[in-house]
Amino acid sequence: QQQVKQSPQSLIVQKGGISIINCAYENTAFDYFPWYQQFPGKGPALLIAIRPDVSEKKEGRFTISFNKSAKQFSLHIMDSQPGDSATYFCAAYSGAGSYQLTFGKGTKLSVIP
Amino acid sequence: NAGVTQTPKFRILKIGQSMTLQCAQDMNHNYMYWYRQDPGMGLKLIYYSVGAGITDKGEVPNGYNVSRSTTEDFPLRLELAAPSQTSVYFCASNVEGGNQPQHFGDGTRLSIL
């Protein structure tokens, strides 16, 4: 079954702390793993993405860690800021006969001053 | 550059009414998508299109119809609206499929009473 399980559902982090959101998948055919960020009243926007041939990708304060053997990947937000408060979705894509992204259920992050 | 434009932003329908949600993109993207987003449930794909004249069902197509007569436009039609279709609807587009960034509109919030 093409599922992506995301946790936690909500997360409260103090300013300057590290936010960690985890995702797990079953389908070993997935070969592209993006994270989307969504602010209230707006559509999701691509934040960062990784392919399974690398174990980590960093862009500024945002890092994806990928564990292929465990079929898990996570988003780390370093030095979290109030402006990072948003809902984050992990997703997965398999190029094998499908054009669909499978999304996790989302994590609502609140960064408090 | 407008990106993906969705209209209307809000709409209230009565049970049994019909309506069309509009989506237009000005990026010359071949691929377009319709999602619905329900609280705590992530994004579910309703329909997608890989080019003008070509559409296909996603995960939750029942109660909806689409057409794609031009590259730019991808309207979503609700026939006989039901309370279960109360949701936020997002249109997205990208260049060539799931492993490319999807560009989302800001959504249509639809309530059916």
Contacts between the chains, C-beta under 8 A, distances in Angstrom:
chain1	res1	chain2	res2	distance
A	6	B	42	7.7
A	9	B	40	6.7
A	31	B	99	7.3
A	32	B	98	6.8
A	32	B	99	4.1
A	34	B	101	7.3
A	41	B	106	6.9
A	41	B	107	7.8
A	42	B	106	5.4
A	42	B	107	7.7
A	43	B	4	7.5
A	43	B	90	5.2
A	43	B	92	7.3
A	43	B	104	3.0
A	43	B	105	5.3
A	43	B	106	5.2
A	43	B	107	5.7
A	44	B	43	7.3
A	44	B	90	7.4
A	44	B	102	7.9
A	44	B	104	5.2
A	45	B	104	6.8
A	46	B	101	4.2
A	46	B	102	7.0
A	49	B	101	7.6
A	89	B	42	6.2
A	89	B	43	6.9
A	93	B	98	3.8
A	93	B	99	5.2
A	94	B	98	7.7
A	95	B	97	7.6
A	95	B	98	7.2
A	95	B	99	6.3
A	98	B	98	7.0
A	99	B	31	6.6
A	99	B	48	6.0
A	99	B	50	6.5
A	99	B	97	4.9
A	99	B	98	5.2
A	100	B	45	5.5
A	100	B	48	7.1
A	100	B	58	6.4
A	100	B	59	7.5
A	100	B	98	6.1
A	101	B	45	7.6
A	101	B	98	5.0
A	101	B	102	6.9
A	103	B	42	4.3
A	103	B	43	4.5
A	103	B	44	7.9
A	104	B	42	5.8
A	105	B	40	6.0
A	105	B	41	5.9
A	105	B	42	4.2
A	106	B	40	7.2
A	106	B	42	5.4
